[in-house]
Amino acid sequence: MKGWKCRIVLILALGVATAAGANPIPPPSDANMPLEDMYAELIPIKGGTGLEETFQGGFYFDEIPDTVRLIKFPVPPETRGFKVAIGKLPLEWQFSDAIIPHLHENLPEMFPLDWTVLRELYPTILPEWPWIPVHGWWAPGGDPFPPKALFSVKYQHDVLKRGCSYVYFYALGCGKQYPVPDVADADAAPPDDVPFYRRGVTSFLDITMPLSLNVARMSLDYTPHPFAVTREGDKTVVSFYAKTEFGPFKRDLIAIIRPWWIAADVNYDDSTDILDLIAVRNKLGSDLSDEESEDADINGDGKINVLDLIAVRDHIGEKAEVDLALPRQIRLRYKVKECGTTQPPGIKPDVIARGRRMIVTDQIYFNCCPEYVRMAILVDGDAVVFREKAMEEAPCDCNCYYPMRGIAGPFAPGVYRVKILNPYGKVILEKEVEIN
């Protein structure tokens, strides 16, 4: 009965779990922010009463007119430890996909900025948070901001809890505050009255949480948005990736988080059931020489034994989906293995169909000492992009190959234009994949 009640609460929550907001918001101007590079860590609060988020975001501006003297930043209620800093980017700095892996090793010198709670509230339609506070900061010394700058924002707050689940909210859609005309032709230039972000925005957000939790649904307002999920040690890492061609985002990120142990879903069908139990039983005693055997090692101890069967049994009945009546949620489940200095045979960039899903493989070529190597996914109609996302912080003087395999879906029947992008944004595979 308790699980049934949780399910009803979660379905009702999805009906209202949208919000408006913006991070960050300059006034209408020719300001341009091409990149958001963001990370959130969700940590259980002592006593098991909830989750605390530690958020850290880097917001890269390649154009800030000297008329801009104030930047606003909506935050969740009861935010703690808010800090903002600014770093001056070189005048020759230009955003491109190729620089993303180097962002953390080429940070400018950062200086703290004074901020205040503005006498302004930002409306949302979250019933628990009908209004959220807005923080703001000014250029130091009353002078204009540098024409190109990086803003770093950090804060903590308690994640909104609703029933048996959590509602993760990130105010992505700054286009909601200032009306921005729609651009009918994505290849056309934006109208002259677009107030800011004329060249579009790329947004990355990685959410790290305990392994026992996972994202069940992710959406931009009411529209389901794909995401990638993997296991790193004792953590679940969920990666969000979105782009606009012109102008800012107009919808905000909502993620429904609930207990779901992804390691027990051996066959990648987004549920833990008797089929997973059978898959592990059939691999008892085998070595980890193939993908299926490796997936059956639930507890990651390098063996497939009765402990793995117990782990699956303990999570029987868990599902990623909230309700089958809701629009399908496309997610990419993947693994990245330890790197090798020689290219392993038999693995190449490829995407193939398997039922309603796509299997993606590659050997990600990247630095030997990465901060992380991850994947992201973006779906726009019949276009599917698998993005290899890796970051350097203190790189070594060598590169190596990271074998990667993932399963994405479910997709509706049709023909899809699929790409794989390497960490530097270069297309390394482009093909059509038919889903029957």
Phi, psi and omega in degrees: 000321180299316179296323179297317178297319179298321181295318179296316179300319183293319178296316178296323181297321182294334180292339183235000188276067170230163184206163175245151179169186181195137175221116341269174183239109166276164173292166178305124183190186176269020176300149181220124178242098185280345188213134166245122179242103195230151181218138177228135176242125180255121185238134178299136175283140180305136183094355177070027184270352181167197180235141172252132176262132166251114184254138173219124182229143173246123186242113188261120177251127175256006175201117175228105179299152182289354175281346181276114181242350182222137174235133183258154184211099176296141181227158175297156177300150177057038175293141181239153171061033182294131177220143175224141179221160182231143174230136181276123177272148178301149181299334180274000183295129176224137180284138170207158179301331185293337183271350185303315181297342185259004187303318188278348178261351182237040181286138175287167175295131186255142180234132180294148178243146172286144179220169179210162171276116183285155176278064186205139175240147181251127184283140170230172174250015169292123183299329179284332182233071180296335175223140175239148181290160179236125172264159179212155177219152182249162174297143184297137176070013181076001179279167175295156171295156172302149181297334175226127188208156172248127173255130175251128182235134177226145173193168174232152172194165177276130179293139180299126179253134180222110183063233181266005185236175175239148176249110177270127183236130171230126184281092186267327196270074182294345176293348179285333182281320180244122182304129179237122181299144175288146176255111185292319181257114184297338181269354182275159176291148180291155177300156182296336184267010170297123191287328182193174183055050186293337185258009176088170186225140169248130184235126173240134174219120174255127180247117178258134183213168177303150183300333181287351181245156177202164177276125177272320178220145173225137182212156165258106194053237183272353186270120178303139180235134182291156176211163178248146182219139178214172176249125175236102184064236180260025182235150166263133177242121179248128184245127177254140182214127179212155180217149166240147178280316179222139175079176183278172172290148180244000180228157187250156185274126175234128177231130176266118183250134180210166177299126177191110185272102190294334183296333183279349178274079189294322185264011172060034178257016175067026172205155177251114187213192184297332179295324176291321178299317179295320181299321178288316180303319182291346182251006181305130177083352181278160177276178186261048186272351180224169185299316183295322178293320180296320178296330182284347176278079190298315186270002173069026181265008178084005179228154174245105186215194185296336178295328177288322175298318179296320180297319177294314181304319183293346182240013178303135177098349180283139181228150175280323185284148177276311182201137182293341179285343180279158177304150183298146178250113179274127177224152176251116172262128186213165173226140172242124182270169176300150186276160173229150184282342176250147184288117181295142180286153171085357178243127179217163177297122180199155173223125179231157180273142170219102185062232179268014183236166176241135175259124181244134180224153174187169167246102185288119182267114185205178183300149182291338183236068185279158167290318173195160172229116185224180178233156173219162181222142177225130180234125178226096184066240180265009178260128180235126179242122171261116186251120173282122188240111182225154185222139173258147173230310174228074189292150172271172181268053179195158174238160177207180186253129178250103178298133182227140175216135179215163177232126182241150177145191002278145178255148173289154178303143179153179178256127184244141175268111191248139175229149165245128177251135177281177184302339182262010177083006180276136178286119180250353173206138175215122183201170173259138178234127182259127175254122182264000000 
